[in-house]
C-alpha cells in the first residue's frame, strides 16, 4: 500500500476524534485520510477530559471547523448542508467522529467543546461501498467515505475521487490478504487510482511493480 499512497495538495483539513481502540483496528480507514490530506489531525476521545492540543486546533483562526454528523441529532440552528464560503482566509476543518455508530452518538452528545460549532449534515445519493465491517443501514459510511464526501462539498473533487479510489485499493488488498492471496496489481481498483493520477499532473505516487 505504501507504494500507491497518493499525495495531493488539499486546502481542507481533517480532524479525527478516535474512540477507544479504533486506531488499532486493522479495518479502520482514518489512516487513509491522513495519507492523502496533509493537514490531518488525530486525537483520542475521552468523556472526562480533552486534549489541550485539540482545543487549540479548534481555536486556530485559520480554520472554519465543522462537526460532520447527521443533522437529525442536532438543533436545527446548528445544521448546515454545505461548506460555508471561505471568509477571512479560513479553510474548512472537518471534524470526523471515527468510531462505531453507537460510539459516535455518545461522542457527539458528550463533547461540550463541540457544541458551538456548525454541524455539517451529509445527504449522499449513493450507498456505502465499504466491505470490511457490516452495518444494518446503507446510509452509514466509513470514515474514509465521509472524508471523501466532505472534500467534494469543499470543491476538492479530484481529491474526493482519489480518496475513494484509494479506499477501493485498500479494501482489495485487505480482502486478498485475509484469504492469503496476493493483490491484483493490474486489477480494476489499481487501474482507477492510476487513471486519477494521470488526470492530475500534481498527483504523486510511486507505484510498486510486481516482480
C-alpha positions in Angstrom: 0.0 0.0 0.0 2.9 2.4 0.7 3.8 2.3 -3.0 0.4 3.7 -4.1 -0.1 6.3 -1.4 -1.5 9.4 -3.1 -0.2 12.9 -2.2 -2.4 15.8 -3.3 -2.5 19.5 -2.4 -5.7 19.8 -0.4 -6.9 23.1 1.1 -9.3 21.4 3.6 -8.2 19.9 6.9 -9.4 16.8 8.7 -9.7 16.3 12.4 -10.2 12.7 13.6 -11.7 12.1 17.0 -11.0 8.5 17.6 -12.9 6.3 20.1 -11.3 3.8 22.4 -9.3 1.2 20.4 -10.5 2.4 16.9 -6.9 3.4 15.8 -5.8 -0.2 16.5 -8.4 -1.9 14.3 -7.0 -3.2 11.0 -10.3 -2.2 9.3 -10.0 1.4 10.4 -9.9 3.8 7.4 -8.9 7.0 9.2 -5.2 6.5 8.2 -6.2 6.6 4.5 -7.5 10.1 5.1 -4.2 11.0 6.8 -2.3 9.6 3.9 -4.0 11.8 1.4 -4.9 15.0 3.3 -1.7 16.6 4.6 -3.4 18.6 7.3 -5.0 15.7 9.2 -5.1 15.8 13.0 -6.0 12.8 15.2 -7.0 12.8 18.8 -8.1 10.0 21.2 -11.6 10.8 22.6 -12.4 10.5 26.3 -15.6 11.6 28.1 -13.9 13.2 31.1 -11.0 15.0 29.5 -10.0 16.7 26.3 -6.6 17.1 24.8 -5.4 20.8 25.0 -4.0 20.4 21.5 -7.5 19.7 20.2 -8.9 22.8 21.9 -6.0 24.9 20.4 -6.8 23.5 17.0 -10.5 24.4 17.2 -9.5 27.9 18.3 -6.9 28.4 15.5 -8.2 31.3 13.4 -7.1 29.7 10.1 -9.8 27.1 10.3 -13.6 27.0 10.0 -14.4 23.9 12.0 -17.5 21.8 11.2 -18.7 18.7 13.0 -19.7 16.1 10.5 -22.8 14.3 11.8 -26.4 13.7 10.9 -28.5 16.8 11.3 -31.4 14.9 13.0 -29.3 14.7 16.1 -28.5 18.5 16.4 -30.6 21.6 16.9 -31.8 23.0 13.6 -30.0 26.3 14.0 -26.6 24.4 14.1 -27.2 22.3 11.0 -25.7 23.2 7.6 -25.7 21.1 4.4 -22.9 22.8 2.5 -19.5 24.1 3.3 -19.7 27.8 4.1 -17.9 30.1 1.7 -14.4 30.9 2.9 -14.2 34.2 4.9 -11.2 35.9 6.4 -9.0 33.4 4.7 -10.4 30.5 6.8 -10.1 26.9 5.5 -12.7 24.2 6.2 -11.7 21.8 9.0 -13.9 18.7 9.0 -14.3 17.0 12.4 -14.9 13.3 11.9 -16.0 11.1 14.8 -14.0 7.9 14.0 -16.0 5.3 15.8 -18.8 2.8 15.6 -22.2 4.3 15.2 -23.2 3.8 18.8 -19.8 5.2 20.0 -20.1 8.2 17.6 -23.5 9.2 19.0 -22.1 9.1 22.6 -19.1 11.2 21.5 -21.4 13.7 19.8 -23.6 14.1 23.0 -20.7 14.2 25.5 -18.3 16.6 23.8 -19.3 20.0 25.1 -16.4 21.7 23.3 -18.1 20.9 20.0 -21.4 22.4 20.9 -20.7 25.9 19.5 -19.6 24.5 16.1 -21.8 24.1 13.0 -23.0 20.5 12.2 -22.4 19.5 8.6 -25.2 17.0 7.7 -24.4 15.0 4.6 -27.0 13.8 2.2 -25.2 11.4 -0.1 -27.1 9.9 -3.0 -25.1 6.7 -3.1 -24.9 3.9 -0.6 -21.7 2.9 1.2 -19.3 0.6 -0.6 -17.3 -0.3 2.5 -16.9 -4.1 2.8 -14.7 -4.6 5.9 -17.4 -4.1 8.5 -21.1 -4.7 8.4 -23.8 -2.1 9.1 -27.6 -2.5 9.2 -28.1 0.8 7.4 -27.0 1.8 3.9 -26.5 5.4 5.0 -23.7 4.5 7.4 -20.3 5.3 5.8 -16.8 4.5 6.9 -14.5 7.4 7.9 -12.7 7.5 4.6 -16.0 7.7 2.7 -17.2 10.5 4.9 -14.0 12.4 4.3 -14.4 11.9 0.5 -17.9 13.4 0.7 -16.6 16.4 2.7 -13.8 17.0 0.1 -16.4 17.0 -2.7 -18.5 19.6 -0.8 -15.4 21.7 -0.3 -14.9 21.7 -4.1 -11.9 19.3 -3.9 -13.5 16.9 -6.5 -10.3 15.3 -7.7 -9.1 14.6 -4.1 -12.5 13.2 -3.2 -12.4 10.7 -6.1 -8.8 9.8 -5.4 -9.6 9.1 -1.7 -12.5 6.8 -2.8 -10.2 5.0 -5.3 -7.5 4.7 -2.6 -10.2 3.1 -0.3 -11.0 0.6 -3.1 -7.4 -0.3 -3.4 -7.0 -0.8 0.3 -10.2 -2.9 0.5 -8.9 -5.1 -2.3 -5.5 -5.6 -0.5 -7.2 -6.3 2.8 -9.6 -8.9 1.4 -6.9 -10.6 -0.6 -4.6 -10.8 2.5 -7.5 -12.1 4.6 -7.6 -15.1 2.2 -3.8 -15.3 2.0 -3.8 -14.2 -1.7 -1.6 -11.6 -3.4 -3.2 -8.4 -4.7 -4.1 -8.0 -8.3 -1.8 -5.1 -9.2 -3.3 -4.8 -12.7 -6.9 -5.1 -11.4 -9.7 -2.5 -11.6 -9.0 -0.8 -8.2 -5.4 -0.1 -9.1 -6.3 0.9 -12.6 -8.8 3.5 -11.3 -6.2 5.0 -8.9 -3.6 5.2 -11.7 -6.2 6.8 -14.1 -6.7 9.6 -11.5 -3.0 10.0 -11.2 -2.7 10.6 -14.9 -5.5 13.1 -14.9 -3.7 15.4 -12.4 0.0 16.3 -13.0 0.4 17.2 -9.3 -0.6 13.7 -8.2 2.4 12.0 -6.6 2.6 8.3 -6.1 5.2 5.7 -6.7 3.6 2.5 -8.0 5.2 -0.8 -6.9 5.9 -3.1 -9.7 5.2 -6.8 -9.0 8.4 -8.7 -9.7 
